Every structure is written in C-alpha cells, then in structure tokens.
C-alpha cells in the first residue's frame, strides 16, 4: 500500500486546493508537464501561453481577466457560445442519470434519439448511424467501412482511395493517409497509405478568366480520367464539401459535388463527405452537401455536433451498405470497430440539445445576416496590396496574404507572417489563428455585428503589421 500512497503523499497538495491565480502562474505549471497539439513547444519561449478560466458567449476570459473574442470557434467546434446555459443544463441533467455504458449489446435513450434526429436532418438515404469519438476517428470508420463493404461484396481488389489535392481529414494514420497537407503528412509518409490525388476544384487555383463553376467542371473531367484508370481498385473518393478547411480555407463551386456524385455512381465507388468542419450551418445550409442536392454514401460529422461541449462524431451511411455487413456471425462480415466511449450518453445528450437549438431558433437565417455583414466589412481588403483573394462561404471567410498581389507570389513560409497576425490579435483581445498566411474567420453563431466589426478591424490592423517589415 505504501507504493500506492507515495504519489499522493509526495504531491504538492497546495496546487490542488489553491489553483494558480494569474496567467504567469498557470503558464509556468502548464509548461512544466504539458505537450500541446499542433505546436512547436519551443515557440512558448516567446509566444505567450494563454490560460483560459471561463467562457461567456463568443468570449474567452483568461486568469488575469483579459477577454478574447473567439474568432475561430475554438478550432471550429463552438456554435452557440461558450458555457451556453441551455446545453450546460442538458449536460448536468444527463450526468445525474447516466454518464456512460458499454455500447456493445447495450443502448440508451440519448444515443437512440440522436440517431433518429441525425437521420431526419441529413440528406435523404442516410439511415444508419455509427458513433465514434472525434473527427479523425469518424474518417477511420468511413474508410474501413468502405473497404470492408467491397470486401464483403467479393471485391477485395478495391483497396485504394482518391482524395483531393490540398485536402485534410485528420491526424490518425488512416485519416492522414487521405490528406494532402505536407505540413502534417510529410513526416509520417512512410507509415501511410498512398491515395490517388485528384486536382482540387479550388477556385483560387482556377485558370485566368475562369469562373468557379468552370474550374469545377474542368476538375471533374480530370477526376473522370482518374476513375477510368483506377475505379477497379478504388473503394471511395473522399472530399470536404465546399471548403477545404485546414488546407487554407480553399473554396469551390457546389456543382463539383453534383458531378462527383454522378461519377461515383457511374464508376461504382463510394462518395465520402467529410462534413466534420463544414457541417451544422457553417456554409450557409445545415450541411454543405445540401447545396448540391446530393447524398453521399458516407457522411462524417463531428466538431459542431455537440456545440463545442464534448468529443463526439458520427458516420452516417445507407441501408444498402449496412446490409452488406448483416449476416450470421460465422460469415465473418461484422464491422468489428469500437471505441471505449462509443455512444457516450453525455455527448449524445448535449448533441441533442445543440440540434434542438437549430430546431427552435432561426439559426441559419441569423447566420445569413451575419455572413452578409462580414462580407461587407471584408470588401475593402480586396484592394489591399498584399491580399490576393478574399473568399467566403457562409460563416467561413478567408483572406489570402501574398508577397506580391499581381503574381500571387506567397510570403516565404519561414517568415511566419500569420503568426504576427495571431500575436496582434491577442494583444487586442481577439483570437485569430491563421493557417500559414491565410487569415480566416469562423466565429460562433452568437457573435454580434459589433463583434464582427472588432474581428475585422483587428485583423486588418494585424495584417498591416504582418506584411510590413
């Protein structure tokens, strides 16, 4: 027993009973033990660690009492504000009833009701729901399920996937395998599957004088060529509908999705829609696929699904795909994929409350008004000498910073111009976290027009600071 007691006896109990009361004290303790995601920890020798002690609506408050307007929804998860009272009450109620139960052979009301609601609101034909823990896990489920479907159908030769250039689908090995952002993929390339890459329909990369729809059409032609060569060995095509988020908020025309659905049908490959970041109203419709009037074979959801409260993801698929796994156990066709917290009741309950807000309030209508205001405020930046493009899809907007406007020559990566925007934002009470040299906005839906003004004004000043010197 002494060995078990030792860690507690040696612990500094004062740290438990008297938590740090300042940013400096929090940061000191954090940097002693923690390793943060997507971070070169050496940066924190000069870049401040920001300890957040509470949230209120679109705002975050640090230990020193400074307030920060959350312009990126805390990695695109928050929809209806931090510490939303309605969602918090639902979580509290559920915690008093059932916190978790194994989801193999057992079930519970929040998981059932959430599945019913997801089937109701997603594109028609998505009638089966498989839960996972986060966005990357959802991608893993979809990839494995697609491959396993074809295997169960007697097509074991289908082992490859097609992804778009510039795509990003997550950090686990399968999700990273179908991603094409070198910053994340390059180091782990020897461990990854090798997808076929189709050119992205990204409108920014269109030919001179070409409309976004024409770019989409041309890229569909190139996708057709790829499928003609490789459909026999391809399980699925995976795309982020309308906006390639982590790849720089690159945006494309909805007609690409319409054409892709037709091509997948023609060549007998699955269509996986990664709506993890773009779902739940971000693009102006509840789901991005709605704007093309298409139903994918798999739709991956996470992030906003719980309003930013808890980790949860869901993969929706069709009855025909489900039935390919439905057989006697001895047939060996079961989908034996699991997570310890699959279908967690707490997460399912807050997801239900998040979806209830969409049902009870005019969320999308209000978002359209906010998006229009954001567009008006960003319009002057189109003339900035170091801005190559201002682009927007619904509540997602992005500003492409370049060294030379005429040639669109980018700033060298090592200059880290985006970091200057980030630091300027922190100094002025705004959380902006550029993707390289792309400054973007993806605020919670509770943001006001005045707060959008603050976001834009701070970004403009930060951009000016970043591009000079």
C-alpha positions in Angstrom: 0.0 0.0 0.0 2.9 2.3 0.7 3.8 2.2 -3.0 0.3 3.2 -4.0 0.2 6.0 -1.4 3.6 7.6 -2.3 2.4 9.7 -5.3 -0.3 11.3 -3.2 2.0 11.8 -0.2 4.6 13.5 -2.4 2.2 15.7 -4.3 2.0 19.4 -3.5 -1.5 19.5 -2.1 -1.5 23.3 -2.2 -1.6 23.1 -6.0 -4.9 21.2 -5.7 -6.6 23.4 -3.1 -5.1 26.8 -4.3 -5.1 26.8 -8.0 -3.0 29.4 -9.8 -4.5 32.9 -9.9 -2.5 34.5 -12.7 -1.6 33.9 -16.3 2.1 33.6 -15.4 1.4 31.0 -12.6 -0.8 28.9 -14.9 1.7 29.1 -17.8 4.6 28.0 -15.5 2.8 24.9 -14.3 1.5 24.1 -17.8 4.9 24.3 -19.5 6.4 22.0 -16.8 4.4 19.0 -17.9 2.1 19.6 -20.9 2.7 19.0 -24.6 0.2 20.9 -26.7 -1.3 19.9 -30.1 -0.1 21.3 -33.4 2.6 23.3 -31.5 6.3 23.7 -31.6 6.6 24.0 -27.8 9.9 26.0 -28.2 7.7 28.8 -29.5 6.4 29.4 -26.0 9.8 30.8 -25.0 8.5 33.9 -26.8 4.8 33.3 -27.6 2.5 33.6 -24.6 0.6 30.7 -23.2 -2.9 31.9 -22.6 -4.7 30.2 -19.7 -8.5 30.4 -20.1 -10.5 30.2 -16.9 -14.0 30.7 -18.3 -16.1 31.5 -21.4 -19.1 33.7 -22.0 -20.8 33.6 -25.3 -18.3 34.4 -28.0 -15.7 35.5 -25.4 -12.9 33.7 -23.5 -11.5 35.1 -20.3 -8.0 34.5 -19.0 -6.7 34.3 -15.5 -5.7 37.9 -15.5 -9.2 38.9 -16.5 -8.4 39.8 -20.1 -11.1 39.0 -22.6 -10.6 37.5 -26.1 -13.2 37.4 -28.9 -13.2 33.8 -30.2 -13.0 34.4 -33.9 -12.3 30.7 -34.7 -14.9 28.9 -32.5 -12.1 27.2 -30.6 -10.9 25.1 -33.5 -14.3 25.3 -35.3 -16.3 23.4 -32.6 -18.3 26.1 -30.8 -21.7 27.0 -32.3 -23.8 28.7 -29.7 -21.3 30.3 -27.4 -19.1 29.2 -24.5 -20.8 28.0 -21.4 -24.2 28.0 -23.2 -26.7 27.7 -20.4 -29.2 25.5 -22.3 -26.6 23.0 -23.4 -24.9 23.0 -19.9 -28.3 22.3 -18.3 -28.8 19.3 -20.5 -25.3 18.0 -19.7 -25.9 18.4 -16.0 -29.2 16.6 -16.1 -27.7 13.7 -18.1 -24.7 13.5 -15.7 -27.1 12.8 -12.8 -28.7 10.0 -14.7 -26.2 8.0 -16.8 -22.6 9.0 -17.6 -21.6 6.1 -19.7 -22.3 2.5 -20.5 -20.7 0.0 -22.9 -22.3 0.4 -26.3 -21.9 -3.2 -27.5 -25.1 -5.1 -26.6 -26.4 -2.1 -24.6 -28.1 1.1 -25.6 -29.7 4.2 -24.1 -32.2 7.0 -25.0 -29.7 9.8 -25.9 -28.0 7.7 -28.5 -31.2 6.4 -30.0 -32.8 9.9 -30.1 -29.7 11.5 -31.6 -29.5 8.9 -34.3 -33.2 9.5 -35.1 -32.6 13.2 -35.3 -29.5 12.9 -37.4 -31.3 10.6 -39.9 -34.1 13.2 -40.0 -32.0 16.2 -40.8 -29.2 14.8 -43.1 -29.7 14.2 -46.8 -32.2 11.5 -47.6 -31.0 7.9 -47.7 -28.5 8.2 -44.8 -30.4 5.8 -42.5 -27.7 4.2 -40.4 -25.5 5.9 -37.7 -22.2 4.7 -36.3 -20.7 6.7 -33.4 -17.1 7.5 -32.7 -15.1 9.8 -30.5 -13.8 12.6 -32.8 -13.4 13.7 -36.4 -10.3 11.7 -37.2 -12.0 8.6 -35.7 -15.0 9.2 -37.9 -12.8 9.2 -41.0 -11.2 6.0 -39.9 -14.6 4.4 -39.6 -15.7 5.6 -43.1 -12.5 4.4 -44.7 -12.6 1.0 -43.1 -16.4 0.6 -43.6 -16.0 1.4 -47.4 -13.1 -1.1 -47.8 -15.0 -3.7 -45.8 -18.2 -3.2 -47.8 -16.4 -4.0 -51.0 -14.6 -7.0 -49.4 -17.9 -8.4 -48.2 -19.2 -7.9 -51.8 -16.4 -10.0 -53.2 -14.3 -7.1 -54.4 -11.1 -7.4 -52.3 -9.1 -5.8 -55.1 -10.6 -2.4 -54.0 -8.0 -1.2 -51.5 -7.3 2.4 -52.6 -8.8 5.8 -52.1 -9.0 9.0 -54.0 -8.5 12.3 -52.2 -8.2 15.9 -53.4 -5.0 17.8 -53.5 -4.8 20.2 -50.6 -7.2 18.1 -48.6 -7.1 17.5 -44.8 -9.1 14.8 -43.0 -7.3 14.3 -39.6 -4.2 13.2 -37.8 -4.7 9.4 -37.2 -2.8 7.3 -39.7 -5.8 6.4 -41.9 -7.2 10.0 -41.9 -3.7 11.4 -42.6 -3.3 8.9 -45.4 -6.1 10.6 -47.4 -4.8 14.1 -46.5 -2.5 16.2 -48.7 -1.2 19.0 -46.5 2.6 18.4 -46.4 3.0 20.1 -43.0 1.1 17.3 -41.4 1.7 14.4 -43.8 5.4 14.6 -44.8 7.0 13.4 -41.6 4.8 10.3 -41.4 4.7 9.4 -45.1 6.5 6.1 -44.6 3.7 4.9 -42.3 0.8 6.0 -44.5 -1.4 4.5 -47.3 -0.9 6.2 -50.6 -4.0 7.6 -52.1 -4.6 8.7 -55.7 -4.8 12.5 -55.7 -7.2 14.3 -57.9 -6.7 18.1 -58.5 -8.8 20.2 -56.2 -11.6 22.3 -57.7 -10.3 25.2 -55.5 -11.5 28.3 -57.3 -8.3 30.2 -56.2 -6.3 27.9 -58.4 -8.6 28.4 -61.4 -7.3 29.5 -64.8 -7.3 33.2 -65.6 -10.8 34.3 -66.5 -12.3 31.0 -65.4 -15.4 31.1 -63.2 -15.5 28.9 -60.1 -18.1 26.7 -61.9 -15.9 26.3 -64.9 -13.0 25.3 -62.6 -15.2 22.7 -61.0 -16.2 21.4 -64.4 -12.6 21.1 -65.6 -11.6 19.3 -62.4 -14.5 16.9 -62.8 -13.0 16.0 -66.2 -9.7 15.2 -64.5 -11.5 13.1 -61.8 -13.2 11.1 -64.6 -9.8 10.3 -66.2 -8.5 9.1 -62.8 -11.6 6.9 -62.2 -11.3 5.5 -65.7 -7.9 4.3 -64.8 -8.3 3.3 -61.2 -12.0 2.7 -60.3 -11.5 -1.1 -60.3 -9.1 -0.7 -57.3 -10.8 2.2 -55.6 -13.0 2.0 -52.6 -14.1 5.6 -52.3 -13.5 9.3 -53.2 -13.3 11.4 -50.0 -13.8 15.2 -50.1 -14.5 18.1 -47.8 -17.7 19.6 -49.3 -17.4 23.3 -50.5 -14.4 24.3 -48.2 -11.1 22.6 -47.7 -10.5 24.0 -44.3 -7.1 23.1 -42.9 -5.7 23.3 -46.4 -6.1 27.1 -46.3 -9.9 27.6 -46.4 -9.9 26.9 -50.1 -13.4 27.1 -51.5 -15.1 25.6 -54.6 -18.4 25.6 -56.5 -21.2 23.2 -55.4 -21.5 21.8 -58.9 -18.4 19.8 -58.3 -20.3 17.8 -55.7 -23.1 17.2 -58.1 -20.8 15.9 -60.7 -18.8 13.9 -58.3 -21.9 12.1 -57.1 -22.7 11.1 -60.7 -19.1 9.9 -61.4 -19.1 7.8 -58.2 -22.3 6.2 -59.3 -21.0 5.6 -62.8 -17.7 4.0 -61.7 -19.1 2.1 -58.7 -17.0 3.8 -56.0 -18.2 5.3 -52.7 -18.5 9.0 -52.1 -17.3 10.0 -48.6 -18.3 13.5 -47.5 -16.2 14.9 -44.6 -18.5 17.5 -43.1 -16.7 17.5 -39.8 -15.8 21.2 -40.1 -18.3 22.4 -42.6 -21.5 20.8 -41.2 -24.1 22.3 -38.9 -24.6 25.6 -40.6 -21.0 26.8 -41.3 -21.5 27.1 -45.1 -25.0 28.7 -45.0 -27.0 25.5 -45.2 -27.3 22.9 -42.4 -25.0 20.6 -44.4 -22.8 21.6 -47.3 -24.0 18.7 -49.4 -27.5 20.2 -49.4 -26.2 23.0 -51.7 -25.5 20.4 -54.4 -28.6 18.3 -53.6 -26.5 15.2 -53.2 -26.5 12.3 -50.7 -23.0 10.8 -50.1 -22.5 7.1 -49.3 -20.9 8.2 -46.0 -21.2 11.5 -44.2 -18.7 12.2 -41.3 -19.8 14.6 -38.6 -18.1 16.0 -35.5 -17.0 19.4 -34.2 -20.2 21.4 -34.0 -22.3 18.3 -33.4 -22.0 18.9 -29.6 -21.9 22.7 -29.8 -18.3 22.6 -28.7 -19.0 20.9 -25.4 -17.8 17.3 -25.7 -15.9 15.0 -28.1 -18.3 13.0 -30.4 -18.5 12.1 -34.0 -21.0 10.2 -36.2 -20.7 8.4 -39.5 -24.0 8.2 -41.4 -24.4 5.7 -44.2 -27.1 3.9 -46.3 -29.2 0.9 -45.6 -27.6 -0.9 -48.6 -24.1 -0.5 -47.1 -25.4 -1.6 -43.7 -26.9 -4.7 -45.2 -23.6 -5.9 -46.7 -22.4 -6.5 -43.1 -25.6 -8.1 -41.8 -25.1 -11.8 -41.7 -24.6 -14.8 -39.4 -21.6 -14.2 -37.2 -19.9 -17.2 -38.8 -19.9 -15.4 -42.1 -17.2 -13.1 -40.7 -18.8 -9.9 -42.1 -19.3 -7.9 -38.9 -17.8 -4.5 -38.6 -15.6 -5.0 -35.6 -14.6 -1.4 -34.9 -15.0 0.1 -31.5 -14.1 2.9 -29.1 -14.4 2.7 -25.3 -16.6 5.8 -25.3 -18.8 4.9 -28.3 -22.2 6.5 -28.0 -21.3 8.3 -24.7 -24.6 9.4 -23.2 -23.3 12.8 -22.0 -22.0 13.6 -25.5 -25.2 12.4 -27.2 -27.3 14.4 -24.8 -25.5 17.7 -25.5 -25.6 16.9 -29.2 -29.4 16.5 -29.0 -29.7 19.9 -27.2 -27.4 21.5 -29.9 -29.7 20.2 -32.6 -32.7 21.4 -30.7 -31.4 24.9 -30.8 -31.4 24.7 -34.6 -34.9 23.5 -34.5 -36.2 26.1 -32.1 -34.4 29.2 -33.3 -33.9 30.8 -36.7 -30.1 30.0 -36.7 -29.5 29.8 -40.4 -31.5 32.9 -41.1 -29.5 34.8 -38.5 -26.3 33.4 -39.9 -27.1 34.7 -43.3 -27.4 38.2 -41.9 -24.2 37.9 -40.0 -22.4 36.5 -43.1 -23.6 39.4 -45.2 -22.3 41.8 -42.6 -19.0 40.0 -42.6 -18.8 40.2 -46.4 -19.4 43.9 -46.4 -16.7 44.6 -43.8 -14.2 42.4 -45.7 -14.8 44.0 -49.1 -12.2 46.8 -48.8 -9.5 44.2 -48.2 -9.9 43.1 -51.8 -7.9 46.1 -52.8 -5.1 45.6 -50.3 -1.7 45.4 -51.9 -0.8 42.1 -50.1 -4.2 40.4 -50.4 -4.6 38.0 -53.3 -8.1 37.0 -52.5 -11.0 37.5 -50.1 -13.3 34.4 -50.2 -16.3 33.4 -48.2 -18.8 30.6 -47.9 -21.5 31.3 -45.3 -19.9 31.9 -41.9 -16.4 31.0 -43.1 -14.3 33.7 -44.6 -10.6 33.8 -45.5 -8.0 36.4 -46.6 -5.1 35.1 -48.7 -1.9 37.1 -47.8 0.8 37.3 -50.5 4.1 39.0 -51.0 3.1 40.2 -54.5 -0.5 40.7 -55.5 -0.1 40.6 -59.3 1.8 37.3 -59.4 0.2 35.9 -56.2 3.7 35.1 -55.0 3.4 33.9 -51.4 5.4 35.0 -48.5 8.2 32.5 -47.6 6.8 30.1 -45.0 9.7 30.6 -42.6 8.7 34.3 -42.2 5.6 33.2 -40.4 3.6 36.3 -41.3 0.4 34.7 -40.0 1.9 34.4 -36.5 2.3 38.1 -36.5 -1.5 38.4 -37.1 -2.1 36.0 -34.2 0.0 37.9 -31.8 -1.5 41.2 -32.8 -4.9 39.7 -32.2 -4.0 38.5 -28.7 -2.7 41.9 -27.8 -6.0 43.4 -28.8 -8.4 40.9 -27.3 -9.2 38.8 -30.4 -8.4 35.1 -31.1 -7.3 34.7 -34.7 -5.2 31.7 -35.6 -4.2 32.0 -39.3 -3.4 28.9 -41.4 0.0 29.8 -42.6 -0.6 33.1 -44.5 -4.3 32.7 -44.6 -6.2 34.8 -42.1 -9.7 33.3 -41.6 -12.9 33.8 -39.6 -15.2 31.1 -38.3 -16.9 32.7 -35.3 -19.6 31.2 -33.1 -23.2 31.9 -34.2 -23.9 34.1 -31.2 -21.4 36.7 -32.4 -22.9 40.2 -33.0 -22.3 42.6 -35.8 -20.4 44.8 -33.5 -18.2 41.8 -32.6 -17.7 41.1 -36.2 -16.5 44.7 -36.6 -14.0 44.1 -33.9 -12.8 40.9 -35.5 -12.3 42.5 -38.9 -10.8 45.8 -37.6 -8.3 43.8 -35.5 -7.5 41.5 -38.5 -6.9 44.5 -40.8 -4.5 46.1 -38.3 -2.8 42.8 -37.8 -2.4 42.2 -41.5 -0.9 45.6 -42.0 1.6 44.8 -39.2 2.3 41.4 -40.7 3.0 42.5 -44.2 5.3 45.4 -43.4 8.9 44.9 -42.3 
